[in-house]
Amino acid sequence: MCTVGGGPDIGNIESLAAKDYECLDCKNQFKGMGRRPMCPSCKSRNVKAV
Amino acid sequence: MSILQVQECQGRLRKAMRLTLKEDEIAYLEGRKGTIAIAKSKGLFFYLETEAEERILFTEPEDLMVASSWGVGNKVKRALACTIFQLREMQAPLIVLPKGHPASPRLKVVVSIGERTRCSCQIQPGTHPEQDVLCSCDEFHHMEIIGRPGGAEILGLAEEESNIAIQKL
């Protein structure tokens, strides 16, 4: 994606494909894009798509 | 770095090049009007913040961060390195401006994060959602930058127009 430093503008981000995930260790829920999801809170890779 | 092949494209010589790039290094491609910086994403994740929600962008270890700016010289290189450093080392969030925000035309650096980046001079900076397109000067138009183990491959680099330097980030 194209973003801009200082105040990034990547346009219509809502149109990018993202999945909802839940961390099985800390129960944090987050929305992510990419092939190797990781919990942004506890850094665990023990996550599942919900 | 090594040159893989040189081809003619639209009347200009274009070369394919492989760069060796360590995780603590940054590569600069400096042309006549613009500069592009390349660094490894180190497999980290990045925060994208909109008015409505937060999204996390996950990367692979060999993925790249590619930053582009419309200018040349040390000041521009420092701005590119600073942007990459903030995002990667400080985990600074990417604040997503709504379309048409008055700050958009004032922004100086654009960034693409992922396995592959295609440079284009035919898009408005910061206004397109495609994951692999990066706004750049026309001299980098059609250039493609791909993450490879231990470095990056650059396809379509204009033969006569770019200086390449690799430095510690």
Backbone of each chain as ProteinMPNN parsed JSONL, in Angstrom:
{"seq_chain_A": "MCTVGGGPDIGNIESLAAKDYECLDCKNQFKGMGRRPMCPSCKSRNVKAV", "coords_chain_A": {"N_chain_A": [[0.829, -1.188, 0.0], [0.318, 2.29, -0.428], [1.557, 4.701, 1.559], [1.926, 7.662, 3.548], [4.552, 9.313, 5.086], [4.514, 10.984, 8.223], [1.9, 11.801, 8.145], [0.182, 9.685, 7.15], [-1.516, 8.739, 4.18], [-3.474, 6.518, 2.852], [-5.588, 6.278, 1.248], [-8.534, 4.598, 0.298], [-8.751, 2.635, 2.588], [-10.524, 0.869, 3.703], [-11.323, -0.774, 1.676], [-9.397, -2.663, 1.378], [-8.503, -6.085, 1.724], [-9.081, -7.604, 4.775], [-8.783, -9.566, 7.742], [-10.619, -10.674, 10.612], [-9.185, -11.375, 13.706], [-8.507, -13.47, 16.568], [-6.597, -13.595, 19.487], [-5.397, -16.507, 20.929], [-4.063, -16.7, 23.236], [-4.085, -14.25, 24.763], [-6.57, -13.311, 24.28], [-7.033, -11.035, 22.847], [-8.635, -9.13, 20.328], [-8.374, -8.421, 16.909], [-7.945, -6.726, 13.73], [-6.507, -7.804, 10.771], [-3.992, -7.862, 8.104], [-2.218, -9.849, 5.767], [0.235, -12.575, 5.675], [1.353, -13.777, 7.906], [0.011, -13.757, 10.672], [0.095, -12.108, 13.847], [-0.357, -11.541, 17.281], [-0.856, -8.214, 18.125], [-0.74, -7.312, 20.66], [0.294, -9.191, 22.659], [2.227, -10.385, 21.18], [2.062, -13.011, 20.389], [1.901, -15.833, 18.176], [-0.144, -17.502, 18.237], [-2.89, -17.38, 17.098], [-6.236, -17.081, 15.814], [-8.369, -16.942, 12.926], [-11.47, -15.299, 13.029]], "CA_chain_A": [[0.0, 0.0, 0.0], [1.062, 3.533, -0.465], [1.241, 5.539, 2.701], [2.751, 8.856, 3.539], [5.123, 9.584, 6.393], [4.116, 12.219, 8.879], [0.437, 11.818, 8.205], [-0.025, 8.814, 6.007], [-2.798, 8.738, 3.482], [-3.475, 5.376, 1.944], [-6.82, 6.265, 0.49], [-9.689, 3.83, 0.738], [-8.2, 1.453, 3.267], [-11.589, -0.072, 4.019], [-11.513, -1.71, 0.578], [-8.36, -3.692, 1.427], [-8.965, -7.298, 2.391], [-8.541, -7.813, 6.121], [-9.519, -10.592, 8.487], [-10.718, -10.503, 12.059], [-8.443, -12.411, 14.418], [-8.502, -13.461, 18.026], [-5.414, -14.231, 20.072], [-5.822, -17.583, 21.825], [-3.341, -16.559, 24.503], [-4.522, -13.103, 25.576], [-7.968, -13.012, 23.891], [-7.119, -9.768, 22.115], [-9.227, -9.235, 18.998], [-7.808, -7.393, 16.033], [-8.179, -6.879, 12.3], [-5.169, -7.848, 10.199], [-3.746, -8.197, 6.695], [-0.904, -10.456, 5.586], [0.268, -14.036, 5.733], [1.852, -14.314, 9.177], [-0.606, -12.957, 11.727], [0.67, -12.135, 15.187], [-1.116, -10.659, 18.166], [-0.092, -6.987, 18.356], [-0.696, -7.012, 22.085], [1.243, -10.054, 23.393], [3.199, -10.868, 20.18], [1.894, -14.45, 20.167], [1.391, -16.252, 16.872], [-1.243, -18.421, 18.515], [-4.099, -16.608, 16.8], [-7.12, -17.721, 14.831], [-9.313, -16.055, 12.234], [-12.833, -15.496, 13.553]], "C_chain_A": [[0.864, 1.238, 0.0], [0.623, 4.389, 0.708], [2.202, 6.708, 2.72], [3.244, 9.16, 4.938], [4.68, 10.922, 6.932], [2.619, 12.326, 9.024], [-0.051, 10.976, 7.061], [-1.443, 8.859, 5.445], [-2.779, 7.566, 2.524], [-4.83, 5.215, 1.28], [-7.882, 5.387, 1.121], [-9.26, 2.527, 1.398], [-9.276, 0.409, 3.549], [-11.788, -1.096, 2.901], [-10.435, -2.799, 0.562], [-8.87, -4.895, 2.218], [-8.294, -7.435, 3.751], [-9.401, -8.859, 6.814], [-9.586, -10.193, 9.958], [-10.02, -11.681, 12.737], [-8.7, -12.317, 15.918], [-7.243, -14.176, 18.504], [-5.873, -15.28, 21.082], [-5.094, -17.52, 23.163], [-3.897, -15.434, 25.364], [-5.933, -12.635, 25.237], [-8.14, -11.66, 23.2], [-7.742, -10.019, 20.743], [-8.702, -8.096, 18.131], [-8.11, -7.734, 14.583], [-6.821, -6.811, 11.623], [-5.135, -8.218, 8.73], [-2.359, -8.815, 6.6], [-0.92, -11.928, 5.929], [0.701, -14.595, 7.09], [1.271, -13.521, 10.334], [0.046, -13.18, 13.095], [-0.141, -11.175, 16.046], [-0.3, -9.383, 18.433], [0.042, -6.645, 19.831], [0.378, -7.844, 22.802], [2.281, -10.684, 22.478], [3.113, -12.37, 19.927], [1.428, -14.713, 18.738], [0.243, -17.255, 17.033], [-2.566, -17.671, 18.347], [-4.959, -17.399, 15.822], [-8.006, -16.666, 14.186], [-10.711, -16.34, 12.769], [-13.863, -14.979, 12.565]], "O_chain_A": [[2.028, 1.197, 0.399], [-0.547, 4.753, 0.825], [3.185, 6.725, 1.979], [2.45, 9.254, 5.874], [4.494, 11.879, 6.18], [2.142, 12.919, 9.992], [-0.635, 11.489, 6.106], [-2.421, 9.0, 6.178], [-2.124, 7.627, 1.483], [-5.172, 4.132, 0.806], [-8.101, 5.429, 2.332], [-9.398, 1.449, 0.819], [-8.987, -0.785, 3.625], [-12.354, -2.164, 3.135], [-10.551, -3.762, -0.195], [-9.562, -4.756, 3.226], [-7.068, -7.384, 3.852], [-10.584, -9.016, 6.513], [-8.727, -9.475, 10.469], [-10.243, -12.837, 12.379], [-9.052, -11.268, 16.457], [-6.876, -15.231, 17.984], [-6.648, -14.975, 21.988], [-5.469, -18.209, 24.111], [-4.153, -15.627, 26.553], [-6.436, -11.681, 25.83], [-9.263, -11.199, 22.995], [-7.418, -11.003, 20.078], [-8.604, -6.953, 18.577], [-8.477, -8.861, 14.249], [-6.056, -5.876, 11.86], [-6.076, -8.791, 8.179], [-1.429, -8.364, 7.269], [-1.92, -12.469, 6.401], [0.442, -15.761, 7.39], [1.966, -12.693, 10.922], [0.48, -14.281, 13.435], [-0.56, -10.116, 15.578], [0.829, -9.467, 18.915], [0.843, -5.79, 20.207], [1.257, -7.294, 23.466], [3.133, -11.44, 22.944], [4.012, -12.941, 19.309], [0.668, -13.933, 18.162], [-0.266, -17.785, 16.046], [-3.26, -17.373, 19.319], [-4.469, -18.268, 15.101], [-8.349, -15.651, 14.793], [-11.088, -17.499, 12.941], [-15.063, -15.056, 12.827]]}, "seq_chain_B": "MSILQVQECQGRLRKAMRLTLKEDEIAYLEGRKGTIAIAKSKGLFFYLETEAEERILFTEPEDLMVASSWGVGNKVKRALACTIFQLREMQAPLIVLPKGHPASPRLKVVVSIGERTRCSCQIQPGTHPEQDVLCSCDEFHHMEIIGRPGGAEILGLAEEESNIAIQKL", "coords_chain_B": {"N_chain_B": [[26.165, -5.517, -4.946], [24.63, -6.743, -7.952], [24.406, -6.769, -11.475], [21.885, -8.176, -13.338], [20.713, -8.341, -15.906], [20.411, -6.367, -18.881], [17.911, -4.577, -20.486], [16.052, -3.243, -23.27], [13.508, -0.906, -22.925], [10.756, 0.796, -23.89], [12.376, 2.495, -25.397], [14.419, 3.085, -23.67], [17.298, 2.071, -21.821], [17.022, -0.541, -19.562], [17.67, -2.076, -16.486], [18.017, -5.181, -14.703], [18.56, -5.799, -11.367], [20.305, -7.084, -8.567], [20.309, -6.547, -5.15], [22.283, -6.784, -2.247], [21.149, -6.749, 0.956], [21.245, -6.031, 4.267], [19.562, -6.457, 7.473], [20.0, -4.211, 8.989], [20.486, -2.22, 7.232], [20.046, 0.317, 4.68], [19.007, 0.972, 1.42], [19.574, 3.355, -1.098], [18.131, 4.631, -3.99], [18.954, 6.959, -6.145], [17.752, 9.306, -8.298], [17.406, 11.748, -10.944], [15.378, 13.456, -10.209], [14.062, 12.315, -8.109], [14.025, 10.164, -5.169], [14.408, 6.878, -3.946], [14.045, 4.734, -1.202], [15.055, 1.666, 0.28], [14.383, -0.914, 2.556], [14.611, -3.776, 4.744], [11.687, -5.385, 6.042], [11.833, -6.929, 8.231], [10.059, -8.851, 9.043], [8.208, -7.779, 10.724], [5.197, -6.308, 12.208], [2.819, -3.769, 11.262], [1.058, -0.837, 12.215], [-1.997, 0.366, 11.059], [-3.96, 3.119, 11.115], [-7.209, 4.243, 11.028], [-9.957, 6.596, 10.971], [-12.036, 5.044, 11.802], [-11.141, 2.491, 12.635], [-8.533, 0.16, 13.703], [-6.009, -1.43, 11.875], [-3.857, -4.226, 11.353], [-0.869, -4.736, 9.679], [0.734, -7.486, 8.544], [3.981, -8.835, 7.977], [6.442, -10.668, 6.02], [9.719, -12.038, 6.762], [11.474, -11.439, 4.634], [10.22, -9.436, 3.297], [9.805, -6.062, 2.063], [10.342, -2.606, 2.913], [9.544, 0.177, 1.175], [10.308, 3.398, 0.413], [9.424, 6.529, -0.982], [10.351, 9.651, -2.399], [9.991, 13.015, -3.627], [12.519, 14.369, -4.619], [16.028, 15.096, -4.282], [19.229, 14.44, -2.719], [20.944, 14.919, 0.484], [19.158, 15.763, 2.481], [16.685, 14.753, 1.672], [17.272, 12.016, 1.695], [17.688, 11.634, 4.433], [15.133, 12.138, 5.369], [13.715, 10.011, 4.252], [15.0, 7.823, 5.482], [14.373, 8.403, 8.116], [11.589, 8.138, 8.134], [11.285, 5.397, 7.553], [12.666, 4.368, 9.754], [11.12, 5.276, 11.931], [8.707, 3.898, 11.475], [9.496, 1.197, 11.477], [11.342, 0.687, 13.6], [10.41, 2.152, 15.777], [7.836, 1.443, 15.849], [5.874, 3.219, 14.996], [2.593, 4.346, 14.378], [0.717, 4.246, 11.313], [-1.029, 6.911, 10.366], [-4.034, 7.234, 8.88], [-5.189, 9.406, 6.549], [-8.351, 10.812, 5.679], [-9.748, 10.679, 2.354], [-9.054, 13.454, 0.278], [-8.211, 15.106, 2.27], [-6.824, 18.156, 3.511], [-4.116, 18.04, 4.157], [-2.915, 16.151, 2.568], [-1.649, 16.919, 0.009], [0.623, 18.082, 1.017], [2.335, 16.239, 2.012], [5.449, 14.492, 2.125], [6.752, 12.069, 1.806], [6.17, 8.824, 0.606], [5.167, 5.459, 1.306], [5.613, 2.0, 0.768], [4.822, -1.247, 1.83], [5.698, -4.59, 1.807], [5.877, -7.692, -0.093], [6.41, -7.052, -2.728], [6.864, -4.219, -4.783], [5.52, -1.93, -7.024], [6.507, 0.777, -8.914], [5.025, 3.854, -9.804], [4.317, 6.695, -11.789], [1.931, 7.643, -12.352], [-0.14, 7.932, -10.595], [-2.015, 9.483, -7.998], [-0.359, 10.789, -5.2], [-0.66, 8.82, -2.335], [-3.341, 8.11, -2.58], [-4.419, 5.751, -3.443], [-5.586, 2.384, -3.151], [-4.253, 0.008, -3.748], [-2.117, -2.639, -2.821], [0.484, -2.906, -3.719], [1.486, -0.774, -5.144], [3.368, 2.14, -5.641], [3.667, 5.601, -5.444], [5.795, 7.526, -7.478], [8.604, 9.339, -8.914], [8.754, 10.099, -12.465], [11.015, 8.945, -13.548], [11.358, 6.572, -12.241], [9.233, 5.151, -13.023], [7.389, 2.229, -13.764], [9.266, 0.652, -12.561], [10.123, -2.166, -10.587], [10.265, -3.56, -7.381], [11.429, -6.183, -5.523], [11.261, -8.298, -2.74], [13.885, -10.383, -1.746], [15.619, -13.318, -0.526], [17.991, -12.229, 1.728], [18.2, -9.776, 0.489], [17.252, -7.636, -2.206], [15.522, -7.496, -5.323], [15.662, -5.56, -8.203], [13.739, -4.565, -10.809], [13.716, -3.178, -14.024], [15.134, -0.806, -13.681], [16.192, 2.368, -14.614], [18.861, 2.658, -16.802], [20.685, 4.788, -17.086], [20.206, 6.678, -15.153], [20.304, 6.489, -12.345], [21.81, 6.587, -9.127], [23.16, 4.314, -6.814], [23.255, 3.597, -3.411], [24.263, 1.999, -0.447], [23.685, 2.067, 2.978], [24.217, 2.098, 6.577], [21.327, 1.884, 8.578]], "CA_chain_B": [[25.062, -5.567, -5.903], [25.028, -7.321, -9.221], [23.47, -6.526, -12.571], [21.483, -9.458, -13.899], [20.573, -8.197, -17.346], [19.997, -5.047, -19.341], [16.935, -4.703, -21.569], [15.514, -1.976, -23.746], [12.078, -0.783, -22.646], [10.261, 2.113, -24.303], [13.472, 3.296, -25.895], [15.435, 3.351, -22.655], [17.916, 0.869, -21.285], [16.545, -0.857, -18.221], [18.428, -3.222, -16.008], [17.582, -5.924, -13.533], [19.684, -5.727, -10.446], [20.099, -7.697, -7.262], [20.996, -5.854, -4.07], [22.422, -7.45, -0.958], [20.677, -5.768, 1.932], [21.095, -6.6, 5.61], [18.427, -5.888, 8.206], [20.334, -2.901, 9.556], [20.934, -1.35, 6.135], [19.055, 0.961, 3.826], [19.534, 1.243, 0.07], [19.0, 4.53, -1.742], [18.218, 4.789, -5.443], [18.798, 8.389, -6.347], [17.677, 9.702, -9.695], [17.584, 13.187, -11.18], [14.31, 14.229, -9.561], [13.461, 11.621, -6.977], [14.837, 9.184, -4.451], [13.69, 5.752, -3.358], [14.815, 4.03, -0.174], [14.597, 0.283, 0.46], [14.889, -1.585, 3.759], [13.881, -4.992, 5.093], [10.625, -5.18, 7.046], [12.228, -7.784, 9.348], [8.94, -9.699, 9.461], [7.434, -7.093, 11.77], [3.863, -5.858, 11.797], [2.687, -2.31, 11.219], [-0.284, -0.376, 12.582], [-2.679, 1.303, 10.17], [-5.042, 3.69, 11.918], [-8.172, 5.1, 10.347], [-10.905, 7.184, 11.918], [-12.999, 4.042, 12.261], [-10.601, 1.257, 13.193], [-7.104, -0.121, 13.582], [-5.672, -2.666, 11.172], [-2.458, -4.629, 11.508], [-0.276, -5.274, 8.46], [1.764, -8.466, 8.875], [4.951, -9.003, 6.888], [7.39, -11.784, 6.048], [11.075, -11.523, 7.027], [12.15, -10.922, 3.448], [9.459, -8.335, 2.701], [10.535, -4.793, 1.994], [9.733, -1.289, 3.073], [10.05, 1.024, 0.095], [9.847, 4.773, 0.614], [9.699, 7.342, -2.165], [10.187, 11.087, -2.201], [10.209, 13.799, -4.837], [13.638, 15.267, -4.394], [17.309, 14.397, -4.165], [20.168, 15.051, -1.775], [21.029, 14.356, 1.833], [17.955, 16.078, 3.248], [15.662, 13.797, 1.264], [17.674, 10.696, 2.194], [17.44, 11.6, 5.881], [13.673, 12.049, 5.558], [13.321, 8.635, 3.922], [15.502, 6.951, 6.55], [13.612, 8.732, 9.321], [10.26, 7.542, 7.987], [11.431, 3.942, 7.707], [13.073, 4.092, 11.134], [9.956, 5.472, 12.802], [7.724, 2.837, 11.262], [10.016, -0.137, 11.764], [12.018, 0.55, 14.894], [9.615, 2.771, 16.842], [6.455, 0.979, 15.672], [4.975, 4.362, 14.846], [1.426, 3.981, 13.577], [0.414, 4.995, 10.099], [-2.32, 7.577, 10.533], [-4.616, 7.293, 7.546], [-6.03, 10.578, 6.337], [-9.461, 10.609, 4.746], [-9.534, 11.209, 1.008], [-9.33, 14.872, 0.132], [-7.747, 15.875, 3.427], [-5.93, 19.215, 3.025], [-2.694, 17.751, 4.405], [-2.378, 15.179, 1.608], [-0.662, 17.437, -0.944], [1.83, 18.595, 1.693], [3.151, 15.128, 2.489], [6.704, 14.448, 1.362], [7.275, 10.709, 1.642], [5.181, 7.747, 0.525], [5.791, 4.205, 1.699], [4.962, 0.741, 0.443], [5.37, -2.338, 2.643], [5.225, -5.88, 1.322], [6.812, -8.532, -0.845], [6.7, -6.514, -4.052], [6.373, -2.853, -4.969], [5.608, -1.399, -8.381], [6.531, 2.239, -8.878], [4.236, 4.473, -10.868], [4.206, 8.158, -11.718], [0.614, 7.983, -12.89], [-1.159, 7.893, -9.555], [-1.922, 10.611, -7.076], [0.269, 10.298, -3.98], [-1.43, 8.493, -1.154], [-4.782, 8.052, -2.804], [-4.821, 4.484, -4.067], [-5.599, 1.322, -2.158], [-3.551, -1.216, -4.12], [-1.072, -2.87, -1.846], [1.848, -2.997, -4.229], [1.815, 0.346, -6.019], [3.953, 3.264, -4.912], [3.844, 6.784, -6.274], [7.206, 7.873, -7.61], [8.916, 10.205, -10.048], [8.624, 9.386, -13.736], [12.224, 8.182, -13.877], [11.222, 5.239, -11.639], [7.977, 4.562, -13.501], [7.483, 0.828, -14.203], [10.278, -0.103, -11.825], [9.542, -3.111, -9.652], [11.226, -3.91, -6.337], [10.931, -7.445, -4.974], [12.05, -8.822, -1.631], [14.548, -11.674, -1.974], [16.417, -13.694, 0.647], [19.238, -11.481, 1.88], [18.287, -8.533, -0.269], [16.128, -7.195, -3.032], [15.734, -7.489, -6.768], [15.054, -4.384, -8.813], [13.505, -4.781, -12.23], [13.334, -1.985, -14.771], [15.832, 0.403, -13.234], [16.742, 3.084, -15.769], [20.311, 2.417, -16.847], [21.568, 5.956, -17.055], [19.686, 7.758, -14.33], [20.226, 6.296, -10.908], [22.935, 6.205, -8.289], [22.705, 3.408, -5.751], [24.14, 3.583, -2.252], [23.755, 1.237, 0.701], [24.243, 2.606, 4.213], [23.605, 1.637, 7.822], [20.131, 2.67, 8.916]], "C_chain_B": [[25.543, -6.153, -7.216], [23.957, -7.026, -10.27], [23.151, -7.851, -13.237], [21.362, -9.377, -15.417], [20.154, -6.768, -17.669], [19.068, -5.241, -20.533], [16.53, -3.316, -22.027], [14.013, -1.972, -23.524], [11.663, 0.638, -22.974], [11.415, 3.049, -24.673], [14.558, 3.601, -24.88], [16.02, 2.038, -22.158], [17.456, 0.668, -19.848], [17.3, -2.081, -17.737], [17.739, -3.895, -14.83], [18.78, -6.039, -12.612], [19.35, -6.431, -9.146], [20.95, -6.965, -6.232], [21.126, -6.783, -2.878], [22.108, -6.422, 0.11], [20.48, -6.458, 3.277], [19.971, -5.876, 6.349], [18.735, -4.509, 8.784], [20.807, -1.924, 8.48], [19.749, -0.754, 5.382], [19.725, 1.246, 2.478], [18.813, 2.457, -0.504], [19.2, 4.434, -3.253], [17.944, 6.26, -5.718], [18.818, 8.71, -7.834], [17.915, 11.19, -9.851], [16.581, 14.01, -10.382], [13.756, 13.576, -8.303], [14.403, 10.602, -6.359], [13.927, 8.104, -3.882], [14.609, 5.061, -2.355], [14.197, 2.657, 0.05], [15.214, -0.274, 1.737], [14.06, -2.839, 3.997], [12.81, -4.688, 6.141], [10.895, -5.989, 8.307], [11.08, -8.66, 9.863], [8.07, -9.077, 10.537], [6.026, -6.797, 11.289], [3.779, -4.349, 11.961], [1.233, -1.934, 11.492], [-0.8, 0.613, 11.543], [-3.902, 1.825, 10.9], [-5.937, 4.572, 11.044], [-9.063, 5.741, 11.413], [-11.762, 6.102, 12.568], [-12.366, 2.866, 12.996], [-9.085, 1.204, 13.068], [-6.937, -1.431, 12.828], [-4.182, -2.94, 11.348], [-1.989, -5.226, 10.185], [0.872, -6.194, 8.848], [2.719, -8.626, 7.694], [5.784, -10.265, 7.094], [8.797, -11.212, 6.267], [11.756, -10.914, 5.807], [11.372, -9.805, 2.756], [10.237, -7.029, 2.831], [9.665, -3.621, 2.413], [10.362, -0.418, 1.991], [9.447, 2.414, 0.274], [10.286, 5.625, -0.569], [9.49, 8.807, -1.83], [10.558, 11.821, -3.481], [11.302, 14.819, -4.591], [14.898, 14.441, -4.287], [18.164, 15.109, -3.118], [20.05, 14.465, -0.381], [19.774, 14.604, 2.66], [16.841, 15.067, 2.938], [15.996, 12.395, 1.79], [17.41, 10.572, 3.689], [15.949, 11.467, 6.168], [13.188, 10.626, 5.289], [13.756, 7.673, 5.025], [14.71, 7.157, 7.829], [12.23, 8.084, 9.278], [10.331, 6.033, 8.206], [11.782, 3.59, 9.15], [11.896, 4.214, 12.093], [8.972, 4.31, 12.699], [8.235, 1.489, 11.769], [10.556, -0.269, 13.186], [11.208, 1.127, 16.048], [8.176, 2.266, 16.827], [5.469, 2.145, 15.643], [3.783, 3.946, 13.998], [1.329, 4.827, 12.321], [-0.973, 5.601, 10.271], [-2.9, 7.819, 9.143], [-5.54, 8.497, 7.441], [-7.202, 10.214, 5.44], [-9.136, 11.211, 3.391], [-9.874, 12.682, 0.963], [-8.896, 15.712, 1.317], [-6.742, 16.936, 2.967], [-4.449, 18.941, 3.248], [-2.084, 16.867, 3.321], [-1.361, 15.769, 0.636], [0.624, 17.922, -0.298], [2.776, 17.475, 2.103], [4.328, 14.877, 1.551], [7.212, 13.055, 1.056], [6.103, 9.738, 1.547], [5.884, 6.415, 0.74], [4.95, 3.029, 1.231], [5.627, -0.352, 1.262], [4.811, -3.65, 2.114], [6.299, -6.609, 0.543], [7.294, -7.841, -2.119], [6.125, -5.111, -4.152], [6.569, -2.452, -6.421], [5.541, 0.106, -8.306], [5.752, 2.792, -10.064], [4.206, 5.976, -10.671], [2.817, 8.599, -12.118], [-0.49, 7.854, -11.859], [-0.947, 9.077, -8.631], [-1.353, 10.111, -5.749], [-0.739, 10.025, -2.872], [-2.912, 8.304, -1.364], [-5.254, 6.725, -3.375], [-4.684, 3.346, -3.065], [-4.77, 0.092, -2.514], [-2.335, -1.392, -3.222], [0.323, -2.757, -2.42], [2.218, -1.855, -5.167], [2.301, 1.525, -5.187], [4.123, 4.44, -5.864], [5.324, 7.165, -6.312], [7.381, 8.862, -8.746], [8.865, 9.39, -11.34], [9.856, 8.561, -14.076], [12.196, 6.77, -13.272], [9.949, 4.526, -12.094], [8.235, 3.171, -14.085], [8.551, 0.031, -13.462], [9.581, -0.99, -10.791], [10.618, -3.542, -8.661], [10.667, -5.105, -5.57], [11.857, -7.901, -3.852], [12.602, -10.196, -1.966], [15.348, -12.04, -0.727], [17.749, -12.938, 0.664], [19.308, -10.191, 1.101], [17.038, -8.203, -1.04], [16.519, -7.302, -4.493], [14.991, -6.297, -7.345], [14.952, -4.633, -10.301], [13.142, -3.453, -12.879], [13.962, -0.711, -14.283], [16.468, 1.079, -14.447], [18.265, 3.072, -15.705], [21.121, 3.664, -16.535], [21.251, 6.957, -15.946], [19.851, 7.62, -12.828], [21.573, 5.968, -10.282], [22.402, 5.339, -7.161], [23.742, 3.414, -4.638], [23.474, 2.796, -1.146], [24.472, 1.727, 1.947], [23.619, 1.907, 5.407], [22.398, 2.514, 8.115], [20.26, 3.172, 10.344]], "O_chain_B": [[26.725, -6.068, -7.55], [22.761, -7.035, -9.979], [24.058, -8.57, -13.655], [21.856, -10.251, -16.129], [19.61, -6.059, -16.823], [19.388, -5.972, -21.471], [16.645, -2.341, -21.285], [13.323, -2.923, -23.892], [12.179, 1.586, -22.382], [11.425, 4.226, -24.313], [15.52, 4.302, -25.194], [15.328, 1.022, -22.084], [17.498, 1.587, -19.03], [17.538, -3.016, -18.502], [16.991, -3.274, -14.075], [19.888, -6.345, -13.053], [18.212, -6.369, -8.681], [22.154, -6.787, -6.415], [20.18, -7.493, -2.536], [22.723, -5.357, 0.164], [19.65, -7.357, 3.408], [19.492, -4.829, 5.913], [17.82, -3.726, 9.04], [21.453, -0.921, 8.785], [18.624, -1.25, 5.444], [20.867, 1.702, 2.42], [17.591, 2.57, -0.405], [20.308, 4.185, -3.728], [16.824, 6.737, -5.54], [19.787, 8.416, -8.533], [18.544, 11.821, -9.003], [16.885, 15.116, -9.933], [13.057, 14.22, -7.521], [15.426, 10.232, -6.936], [12.828, 8.38, -3.402], [15.789, 4.835, -2.622], [12.976, 2.5, 0.014], [16.413, -0.128, 1.974], [12.936, -2.948, 3.507], [13.003, -3.843, 7.014], [10.26, -5.765, 9.338], [11.13, -9.152, 10.99], [7.285, -9.768, 11.187], [5.697, -7.003, 10.121], [4.556, -3.737, 12.694], [0.305, -2.619, 11.06], [-0.118, 1.577, 11.195], [-4.785, 1.05, 11.266], [-5.473, 5.519, 10.409], [-8.93, 5.457, 12.603], [-12.162, 6.221, 13.726], [-12.989, 2.297, 13.892], [-8.449, 2.049, 12.439], [-7.627, -2.414, 13.1], [-3.368, -2.025, 11.473], [-2.637, -6.117, 9.636], [1.869, -5.744, 9.412], [2.298, -8.557, 6.54], [5.824, -10.842, 8.181], [9.038, -10.037, 5.99], [12.535, -9.97, 5.941], [11.82, -9.282, 1.735], [11.19, -6.919, 3.602], [8.441, -3.64, 2.286], [11.585, -0.301, 1.916], [8.227, 2.578, 0.285], [11.389, 5.459, -1.09], [8.582, 9.166, -1.081], [11.326, 11.325, -4.305], [11.026, 16.0, -4.378], [14.836, 13.214, -4.209], [17.861, 16.224, -2.694], [19.185, 13.635, -0.101], [19.371, 13.75, 3.451], [16.15, 14.594, 3.839], [15.118, 11.678, 2.269], [16.96, 9.527, 4.159], [15.55, 10.767, 7.098], [12.347, 10.104, 6.019], [12.982, 6.816, 5.453], [14.411, 6.2, 8.544], [11.763, 7.545, 10.281], [9.533, 5.465, 8.953], [11.255, 2.624, 9.703], [11.698, 3.363, 12.961], [8.472, 3.809, 13.706], [7.5, 0.737, 12.41], [10.252, -1.236, 13.885], [11.307, 0.644, 17.176], [7.384, 2.624, 17.698], [4.373, 2.062, 16.196], [3.955, 3.257, 12.993], [1.795, 5.966, 12.274], [-1.971, 4.882, 10.317], [-2.31, 8.533, 8.332], [-6.541, 8.594, 8.15], [-7.058, 9.391, 4.536], [-8.341, 12.146, 3.294], [-10.87, 13.114, 1.544], [-9.182, 16.908, 1.366], [-5.893, 16.65, 2.123], [-3.607, 19.553, 2.59], [-0.863, 16.835, 3.168], [-0.299, 15.177, 0.446], [1.616, 18.151, -0.992], [3.91, 17.742, 2.502], [4.212, 15.033, 0.335], [8.018, 12.875, 0.143], [5.153, 9.827, 2.325], [7.056, 6.261, 0.396], [3.721, 3.066, 1.295], [6.852, -0.387, 1.378], [3.597, -3.808, 1.986], [7.462, -6.207, 0.517], [8.437, -8.02, -2.54], [5.026, -4.847, -3.662], [7.654, -2.616, -6.98], [4.622, 0.66, -7.703], [5.817, 2.265, -11.175], [4.087, 6.472, -9.551], [2.547, 9.797, -12.214], [-1.656, 7.684, -12.216], [0.16, 9.601, -8.505], [-1.825, 9.102, -5.225], [-1.555, 10.877, -2.521], [-3.674, 8.337, -0.398], [-6.418, 6.611, -3.758], [-3.777, 3.344, -2.233], [-4.595, -0.788, -1.671], [-1.624, -0.438, -2.907], [1.271, -2.529, -1.668], [3.186, -1.973, -5.918], [1.714, 1.86, -4.158], [4.661, 4.288, -6.961], [6.012, 7.127, -5.292], [6.428, 9.185, -9.456], [8.925, 8.16, -11.319], [9.758, 7.58, -14.813], [12.916, 5.881, -13.727], [9.628, 3.439, -11.614], [9.202, 2.974, -14.82], [8.715, -1.161, -13.722], [8.574, -0.6, -10.2], [11.744, -3.85, -9.051], [9.562, -5.043, -5.032], [13.079, -7.89, -3.997], [11.866, -11.073, -2.418], [15.716, -11.157, 0.048], [18.528, -13.013, -0.286], [20.364, -9.562, 1.048], [15.918, -8.454, -0.593], [17.694, -7.21, -4.85], [13.83, -6.056, -7.014], [15.953, -4.882, -10.972], [12.342, -2.692, -12.335], [13.388, 0.365, -14.449], [17.194, 0.444, -15.212], [18.868, 3.429, -14.693], [22.117, 3.608, -15.813], [21.939, 7.968, -15.807], [19.557, 8.566, -12.099], [22.363, 5.192, -10.819], [21.328, 5.597, -6.619], [24.939, 3.259, -4.878], [22.267, 2.909, -0.93], [25.7, 1.799, 1.984], [22.614, 1.209, 5.272], [22.437, 3.73, 7.926], [19.365, 3.857, 10.841]]}, "name": "protein", "num_of_chains": 2, "seq": "MCTVGGGPDIGNIESLAAKDYECLDCKNQFKGMGRRPMCPSCKSRNVKAVMSILQVQECQGRLRKAMRLTLKEDEIAYLEGRKGTIAIAKSKGLFFYLETEAEERILFTEPEDLMVASSWGVGNKVKRALACTIFQLREMQAPLIVLPKGHPASPRLKVVVSIGERTRCSCQIQPGTHPEQDVLCSCDEFHHMEIIGRPGGAEILGLAEEESNIAIQKL"}
